[in-house]
C-alpha cells in the first residue's frame, strides 16, 4: 500500500494514497464562524468551495503552523455510491511517501472512541506509522454542515 506521510509532534502518520486527489501548498483559507476548531475553513479549488480540516489540530490540539512543509492534502471523501466530495486535510511536515504491506499493520490495542479516524499502526525498521482513516474523520453532523452542494459525480 502506498502512503502519503506526514509528522505531527514527531509522530509519523499516513493517508492511503489511493484516497489522495492532489497535494497543494497552503493557500488562503476563509475561516467560518460556528464550526468546530478542527475545521480551518474553506477555499476555492477550481471553482469548488472545499472544506479544510486541520489534522494537526485534531492530533495535537494546536493549529497547523505555516511551514514550507505544510500542505493541504486533497482527498476524495465518499458519501454514497454516486458521488464524492473533495475534502482538504491541512497538516505539517508532508514530506514523502512510504510503502507498507497491508499485513504489516495492526490495531494499536487502545480503544479511542473520541478518535475513530485513528487507524492501524505499522512498525518497520523502528519507524512507526499510524494510518488516518479518511472515512471516519467527520461525524454525520459535520458532514451535513460541510458538504452542502459540493459534490462531484463519480
Backbone bond lengths (Angstrom), bond angles and torsions (degrees), N, CA, C in turn:
res aa  C-N    CA-C-N  psi(-1)  N-CA   C-N-CA  omega(-1)  CA-C   N-CA-C  phi
1 X - - - 1.443 - - 1.528 107.33 -
2 X 1.333 116.29 131.18 1.450 122.13 177.09 1.524 108.74 -88.34
3 X 1.337 116.41 131.78 1.452 122.48 -176.32 1.521 110.66 -123.87
4 X 1.320 116.59 141.76 1.459 122.39 169.18 1.522 105.46 -92.09
5 X 1.328 116.75 124.34 1.460 120.48 -173.13 1.523 111.82 -106.70
6 X 1.340 114.18 152.97 1.458 121.74 174.99 1.515 108.42 -154.46
7 X 1.339 115.56 166.31 1.463 120.01 -178.83 1.520 109.71 -124.95
8 X 1.334 114.88 142.18 1.457 123.41 170.86 1.526 106.31 -133.54
9 X 1.322 116.58 123.47 1.474 121.28 -178.01 1.524 112.20 51.40
10 X 1.314 116.57 44.11 1.469 123.50 179.28 1.527 114.16 62.19
11 X 1.317 117.28 16.17 1.460 122.37 173.91 1.530 107.70 -104.07
12 X 1.319 117.43 138.41 1.455 122.13 -178.03 1.531 110.83 -92.67
13 X 1.324 114.46 132.74 1.455 122.24 177.82 1.525 108.24 -130.67
14 X 1.322 115.58 166.72 1.462 118.89 -178.53 1.523 110.68 -152.19
15 X 1.307 113.18 158.10 1.462 122.70 174.32 1.518 106.28 -125.31
16 X 1.316 116.41 135.75 1.460 120.62 177.59 1.528 108.47 -60.07
17 X 1.327 116.68 122.71 1.459 121.64 -177.09 1.527 112.72 -61.62
18 X 1.317 117.97 -21.71 1.470 120.77 178.17 1.524 111.59 -63.02
19 X 1.334 117.81 -23.85 1.468 122.24 179.27 1.518 112.71 -89.00
20 X 1.324 117.39 -11.67 1.466 121.46 -172.74 1.522 110.92 -85.13
21 X 1.327 114.55 127.78 1.463 121.76 176.89 1.522 110.34 -89.86
22 X 1.336 116.20 -44.05 1.463 121.53 -176.86 1.523 108.23 -167.25
23 X 1.317 116.46 155.45 1.457 121.75 174.16 1.523 106.73 -120.71
24 X 1.346 115.93 124.83 1.459 120.00 -176.39 1.529 110.13 -126.42
25 X 1.331 116.58 157.69 1.465 118.89 175.15 1.527 110.09 -66.98
26 X 1.322 116.22 167.20 1.466 119.91 176.17 1.523 108.65 -60.26
27 X 1.308 115.65 138.86 1.465 122.60 177.21 1.525 107.78 -125.96
28 X 1.312 115.39 174.31 1.460 120.57 177.40 1.528 108.67 -67.12
29 X 1.330 115.55 121.33 1.470 121.91 -179.41 1.513 108.71 -111.59
30 X 1.313 116.29 129.63 1.467 121.14 178.18 1.529 108.34 -84.40
31 X 1.315 116.05 119.71 1.459 120.74 178.65 1.526 109.58 -71.47
32 X 1.319 116.12 150.22 1.454 122.17 -179.44 1.528 109.11 -121.84
33 X 1.323 117.50 127.52 1.467 118.93 177.24 1.526 110.96 -73.56
34 X 1.314 116.13 151.19 1.459 121.16 173.71 1.512 116.01 79.02
35 X 1.330 117.59 14.63 1.460 120.13 177.15 1.526 108.51 -111.67
36 X 1.323 118.23 159.64 1.471 120.42 178.64 1.528 111.65 -59.23
37 X 1.328 116.17 156.86 1.469 121.72 179.87 1.515 113.35 -57.11
38 X 1.318 117.12 -28.54 1.464 120.22 -178.32 1.531 112.48 -71.32
39 X 1.324 117.64 -15.44 1.462 121.43 177.83 1.524 107.94 -90.86
40 X 1.317 116.73 111.35 1.469 120.89 -178.18 1.518 111.05 -75.09
41 X 1.340 117.49 -31.83 1.459 121.84 -179.52 1.512 110.58 146.00
42 X 1.340 115.65 -150.64 1.469 122.04 178.65 1.521 109.41 -133.56
43 X 1.328 115.01 158.33 1.461 119.83 172.88 1.522 109.00 -143.43
44 X 1.331 115.09 162.89 1.448 122.16 -178.98 1.521 108.85 -87.00
45 X 1.318 116.04 115.19 1.456 122.10 177.09 1.522 108.08 -117.62
46 X 1.321 116.33 100.04 1.459 122.57 178.24 1.525 112.53 52.63
47 X 1.334 115.23 43.09 1.459 121.39 177.36 1.517 114.85 88.96
48 X 1.318 117.79 -4.16 1.470 122.61 178.33 1.526 109.57 -106.78
49 X 1.322 117.77 135.87 1.458 120.32 172.17 1.524 107.79 -81.20
50 X 1.320 116.28 119.54 1.460 121.99 -175.88 1.525 109.03 -112.40
51 X 1.339 117.62 123.93 1.470 119.79 175.71 1.528 110.46 -72.16
52 X 1.338 115.11 146.82 1.460 121.09 -178.04 1.524 109.09 -122.45
53 X 1.319 115.58 125.10 1.462 123.17 176.74 1.529 107.96 -99.78
54 X 1.312 117.02 132.73 1.461 121.84 178.48 1.529 108.51 -87.63
55 X 1.324 115.44 95.56 1.468 121.46 -176.53 1.528 110.72 -66.82
56 X 1.330 117.05 -36.51 1.465 119.89 177.63 1.526 110.04 -58.47
57 X 1.322 116.69 -43.47 1.474 120.88 179.18 1.525 110.86 -64.61
58 X 1.325 117.35 -39.24 1.466 120.35 178.85 1.522 111.06 -63.56
59 X 1.336 116.78 -36.69 1.457 121.15 -175.78 1.529 113.58 -85.90
60 X 1.342 116.78 -31.33 1.462 119.23 -172.41 1.521 115.30 -123.10
61 X 1.315 117.05 -15.17 1.462 120.02 -176.48 1.517 113.67 88.34
62 X 1.326 117.91 -6.60 1.461 120.86 178.10 1.526 109.60 -115.49
63 X 1.337 117.02 144.94 1.471 119.65 -178.50 1.525 112.21 -65.77
64 X 1.310 115.76 157.20 1.454 121.95 175.65 1.516 109.38 -62.58
65 X 1.317 115.91 129.26 1.468 121.11 176.98 1.530 109.13 -79.15
66 X 1.317 115.76 153.16 1.461 120.53 177.61 1.525 108.62 -84.26
67 X 1.322 115.82 87.19 1.453 123.66 -179.76 1.529 109.39 -109.87
68 X 1.318 116.86 162.22 1.462 119.39 175.43 1.518 111.64 -60.90
69 X 1.331 117.12 -28.26 1.463 121.09 -178.99 1.527 113.34 -92.50
70 X 1.334 118.09 1.61 1.468 120.69 177.05 1.523 108.79 -76.46
71 X 1.305 115.56 136.53 1.465 121.19 -176.90 1.525 110.47 -142.08
72 X 1.332 113.39 162.64 1.462 121.12 168.77 1.526 105.79 -107.05
73 X 1.310 115.14 117.85 1.457 120.81 177.34 1.522 106.41 -94.03
74 X 1.315 116.78 112.18 1.461 121.08 179.07 1.522 108.51 -85.24
75 X 1.321 114.95 123.91 1.459 120.08 -178.89 1.517 110.20 -120.93
76 X 1.312 115.10 153.81 1.456 121.56 172.63 1.520 107.16 -84.47
77 X 1.314 115.77 114.53 1.458 121.13 -178.57 1.524 108.00 -103.98
78 X 1.342 118.02 105.58 1.468 120.15 -175.73 1.519 112.01 -74.00
79 X 1.336 114.84 139.93 1.467 119.49 175.79 1.522 110.47 -110.16
80 X 1.303 115.62 -45.07 1.459 120.87 178.43 1.526 107.15 -150.43
81 X 1.302 117.64 -173.78 1.457 120.86 -176.97 1.510 115.41 -69.77
82 X 1.335 118.13 -14.55 1.459 120.90 -173.70 1.514 114.49 -106.77
83 X 1.316 118.77 -14.93 1.455 119.26 -175.83 1.518 111.33 -147.04
84 X 1.319 113.39 159.89 1.458 120.73 174.62 1.521 107.69 -131.87
85 X 1.295 115.64 163.69 1.449 121.64 172.82 1.514 107.25 -119.72
86 X 1.308 115.39 151.74 1.455 119.08 172.13 1.522 106.57 -95.22
87 X 1.318 115.91 130.26 1.453 122.75 179.58 1.517 108.14 -124.84
88 X 1.325 116.80 133.67 1.452 121.41 177.33 1.517 110.42 -94.71
89 X 1.317 116.88 132.21 1.458 122.60 177.42 1.523 107.61 -114.63
90 X 1.314 116.86 109.28 1.454 122.47 -178.04 1.514 109.55 -91.14
91 X 1.326 116.25 127.64 1.453 119.86 178.84 1.521 110.60 -156.77
92 X 1.320 114.99 169.19 1.461 122.40 -177.83 1.526 111.09 -99.23
93 X 1.311 114.78 163.18 1.471 123.03 172.10 1.529 112.60 53.53
94 X 1.330 115.53 45.71 1.466 120.80 174.45 1.528 104.94 -84.26
95 X 1.315 115.79 96.41 1.463 118.60 -168.79 1.518 115.51 -124.73
96 X 1.304 118.53 -2.75 1.456 115.84 -178.00 1.506 114.55 -175.78
97 X 1.316 112.26 -164.80 1.461 120.84 178.11 1.528 107.83 -133.03
98 X 1.305 114.20 165.24 1.463 121.05 175.55 1.522 107.63 -144.67
99 X 1.293 115.60 152.79 1.461 121.21 175.39 1.524 106.96 -116.75
100 X 1.324 115.85 125.31 1.467 121.69 178.72 1.525 107.83 -136.69
101 X 1.296 116.57 137.74 1.460 121.09 174.29 1.530 108.39 -71.48
102 X 1.312 116.69 139.40 1.467 120.65 -178.08 1.522 112.44 -56.62
103 X 1.331 116.88 -34.22 1.468 119.21 -178.89 1.529 112.29 -71.38
104 X 1.328 117.79 -9.05 1.473 121.61 177.66 1.529 112.54 -83.11
105 X 1.322 116.87 -4.28 1.464 120.91 -179.56 1.519 110.46 -97.39
106 X 1.323 114.96 143.13 1.458 120.78 179.37 1.525 109.49 -141.08
107 X 1.315 116.32 155.52 1.470 120.99 178.20 1.523 109.33 -63.43
108 X 1.322 115.97 148.78 1.466 120.41 -178.76 1.523 112.09 -69.72
109 X 1.320 117.18 -21.65 1.463 120.72 -178.25 1.515 112.90 86.02
110 X 1.329 116.48 2.47 1.467 121.43 179.10 1.517 108.22 -120.40
111 X 1.322 116.66 126.59 1.461 121.85 178.01 1.522 108.71 -77.39
112 X 1.333 117.16 125.11 1.465 122.76 -179.56 1.526 109.81 -123.76
113 X 1.345 117.73 76.11 1.462 119.12 -177.20 1.533 113.58 -63.33
114 X 1.336 118.06 -24.83 1.464 120.75 178.07 1.527 112.59 -84.69
115 X 1.320 116.68 -5.02 1.460 121.18 179.36 1.529 110.02 -137.95
116 X 1.350 117.21 64.84 1.465 119.67 -177.40 1.527 113.16 -67.08
117 X 1.306 117.53 -10.04 1.459 122.99 179.96 1.523 112.28 -83.92
118 X 1.334 117.81 -6.99 1.466 120.40 177.39 1.526 108.82 -78.85
119 X 1.312 116.02 118.87 1.452 120.89 -175.81 1.511 113.38 -97.75
120 X 1.298 114.19 -159.45 1.461 121.50 -176.02 1.529 111.32 -74.57
121 X 1.329 114.86 165.32 1.459 122.37 -176.23 1.530 109.64 -118.84
122 X 1.324 114.81 141.52 1.457 121.71 174.04 1.524 108.07 -118.22
123 X 1.325 115.64 134.90 1.464 120.98 174.32 1.514 107.10 -118.44
124 X 1.331 115.54 121.11 1.455 120.61 -179.94 1.526 107.81 -144.65
125 X 1.315 117.22 125.01 1.466 122.14 -177.52 1.525 111.68 52.29
126 X 1.297 116.69 44.17 1.464 124.94 179.57 1.527 113.86 66.99
127 X 1.334 117.67 4.40 1.462 121.56 177.09 1.524 109.01 -96.53
128 X 1.313 116.24 121.77 1.463 122.20 -178.74 1.529 108.78 -105.05
129 X 1.324 116.17 125.98 1.462 122.18 178.54 1.519 108.54 -125.73
130 X 1.338 116.19 130.95 1.461 120.68 176.21 1.520 108.86 -111.22
131 X 1.312 116.04 132.65 1.461 122.24 -178.23 1.529 109.97 -85.09
132 X 1.322 115.00 139.39 1.460 122.12 173.39 1.527 107.23 -94.24
133 X 1.329 117.02 125.52 1.463 121.81 179.99 1.529 108.66 -86.61
134 X 1.316 115.75 103.91 1.460 122.51 -174.92 1.529 111.78 -55.82
135 X 1.320 117.32 -45.55 1.464 121.55 -176.70 1.513 114.26 -63.80
136 X 1.327 118.18 -15.53 1.469 121.41 -179.30 1.519 113.14 -106.06
137 X 1.331 117.60 4.88 1.468 120.53 -177.21 1.524 113.42 -66.42
138 X 1.313 116.63 -34.61 1.463 120.42 -172.95 1.517 111.98 -112.94
139 X 1.324 116.08 138.64 1.459 120.59 171.97 1.525 108.15 -73.25
140 X 1.321 116.97 162.54 1.466 120.28 177.52 1.530 111.08 -59.40
141 X 1.323 116.42 -38.86 1.469 120.63 179.35 1.529 111.04 -63.28
142 X 1.320 116.39 -43.64 1.459 119.91 -179.77 1.523 111.26 -68.50
143 X 1.324 117.41 -37.97 1.466 120.83 176.65 1.522 110.73 -58.41
144 X 1.326 116.27 -43.34 1.464 119.36 -178.48 1.530 111.56 -66.99
145 X 1.325 117.51 -28.54 1.472 120.68 177.62 1.527 112.04 -78.36
146 X 1.327 116.82 -38.45 1.460 120.58 -172.94 1.516 114.48 -84.49
147 X 1.314 118.01 -29.81 1.443 120.67 -172.23 1.520 112.44 -110.89
148 X 1.306 116.05 61.70 1.465 119.90 176.01 1.525 108.23 -101.33
149 X 1.325 115.46 95.31 1.462 120.11 175.42 1.509 115.35 86.81
150 X 1.332 119.92 20.87 1.468 119.40 -179.33 1.531 111.51 -116.67
151 X 1.307 116.74 37.10 1.473 120.55 -177.27 1.512 111.62 -84.53
152 X 1.318 115.24 151.06 1.458 123.50 168.21 1.520 106.61 -118.60
153 X 1.308 117.11 137.98 1.466 120.23 177.42 1.518 108.91 -79.26
154 X 1.333 115.93 136.97 1.461 120.60 -179.87 1.504 109.69 -80.75
